[in-house]
Amino acid sequence: MKRLSLLLAAAAALSSSGAMAALAVGAKAPDFTTRGAQAGKTFTLTLSHQLKRGPVVLYFFPKAFTPGCSAEAREFAENIDKFKAAGATVIGMSADPVDDLVAFSTKECAGKFAVASAGPAIVTGYDVALKMRPGMTDRTSYVIAPSGRVAFVHSEMNYAEHVKTTLAAVEAMKQK
């Protein structure tokens, strides 16, 4: 417990000062089951099952195949081995339909990690509704510890820092 408190304090210090997400460091991440795709193949994804393997980087992005979202997905794909070395699973989340995410998982994610559909309950639970564009999510990255608690949050519409900051957070978790 003391170890988790130290980790949460370290993660809070690393957190971005971007837009505020509803889930604060230390909050319980809502569990969910949804449909996702990896390397063009669809499957059912349940967060609690993914957390049994280790920390999860759950990153929300506004829309597949837009310039920033494609660049962010490619950067996560380029760094996936570093995330795996730190014991983390990366999952991209968007309000896009699964059919759109099937192609995105192959083209932009290079088949290296899953992307999944964030329905209204997930969007509400993680407070990631894009206020200016209904039906889309904002760009918020969460690192969720295996306990199901939020260990790190980065909420900023510019994709540039999401991969770097979430990777630093999971690497810090591994060192503790």
N, C-alpha and C positions, 0 to 999 in steps of 0.2 A: 504494500500500500504506500509506504514511504517512497519507494522507487517510482511508482506511478505519479505521485504528487510532484516529485522532482522533475520527471519527464514533462508533465503538463505545464509546470512553471517555465521550463526551458522552451517548450513549444510556444507558449504564450509570448515569450520574449521575442521569438522569431516571427510572430504573426505580422501580417501586413496591416497597414493602417488604411487599406482601401475600404470599399463599401462594407458595411456591417452585415454579416450573415446572422440569422437568428440563432444558429447553434454555436454556442460559445465553447471554447476549450473546456473540457471536463463534462460537457453535456452528454447524455446518452443519445447515440445516433439511432434514429428510427430504423427498425428492421423492415425489409421489403422483399417481395418476390416480383420479378418482372421478366420480360423477354429481352434477350440480348443476342448479339452476334459476335463471332470471332472468326477471322479468316473466311468470311462469307457464309458461315454455318450458324443457324439460329439455335438457341438453347434457353432454358429457364435458369435465371440467375437469382439466388437468394443471398442477401448480404451476410446473414449469420453463418451460412455455410462457407462463404469466402473468408470470413474472419477466423475460422478454425485453422486456416493455413498461416495466419500472421496478419500484420497490419494491412489495411486497404487504403489506397489512394482513390478516393471517389471524387472525380472531377466533373463538374457540370459545365457544359458548353452550349452556346445559344442555338446553333444550327449547322448540321453537317454540310460540308462542301462550300462553306463560306471561307474567305481567305484566312481570317484569324483562327478559326476552328480547325481548318486543315493544317495550318502551320503548327498549332499546338499539338495536334494528334501526331504529326510527323516527329516533333521534338520528343514527345513521350515515347514513341516507337524507337527513336535513336538511342534513348537512355534506358530502355526496358531492362537490359542486363544489369545495370546499376541498381534499379529498383529491386530486381530479383535477388541480387547479392545481399541487399539489406533485408530480405525476407518479405518484401511487400508485393501485393497484387495491385495492379492499376486497372481501374474500370472507368471508362468515360460514360457520362450520362447526359442525355438530351431529350427534349420533348418530341423529337422527331419520331415518326413511325418506324417500326423495326425494319420494314422493307428498305427504307432509306439508309438505315444503319448497317444493313448487310453489305451494301456496296462500300460504304465508308470504312467498315472494318477491314476490308481488303485493300482498298486503294490508299487511304490516308494513314490507317493504323498499321499497315503492312502485315496484317494478321497476327501481330505480336501481343495484343491485349484486347479485352472485350469492350464493346460499347453496348449500352442498354437504353431502353426507352423509359423515360421518367414520366409516368402518368401524373395526373393531378394530385393524388395523395402523396406521392414522393416529392413533387415540387413544393407542395404545401409543407410537408414534414421537415424539409431541409431549407425552407424559406428562400427558394432560388427563382421565384417567378420574376421574369424580366418585366418590370413595371411599365416600361414604355412600349413593349411589344408583347401583348398577351399571346399565350400559346408557346412562348419561348422561355428558356431559362437564362439566368445571368451566368457569368463565368465565376464560379466559386469552387475552390478545391479544398477538400477535407482529407486529413489523414486520420483514419479511425484505428485505434488500438484494438488488439484482439479481444479486449474486455468489452468492446462496443462503445467505448467512450471516445469523444472527439479529442484528438491529441494536438491538432494543428488546423488552422483555417487561413486560407488566403482568398480574399474576395476582391477582385479587380477585373474590370472588363478588358484591359490590355492583357493578352495572353503571355507576354514576354517573361514574366517571373514565376509563373505557376509551376513549371517543371523543376526549376532550380530550387525553389523554396520547399516544395513537397519532398524532393529528393533529400535535401538537407534535414528535414524533419524525420524522415524514416531512417536515415543514417544515424541521427542522434539517438533514436529509439534503440537501434541495434547496439550502440555503444554502452547503453545503460545496463 
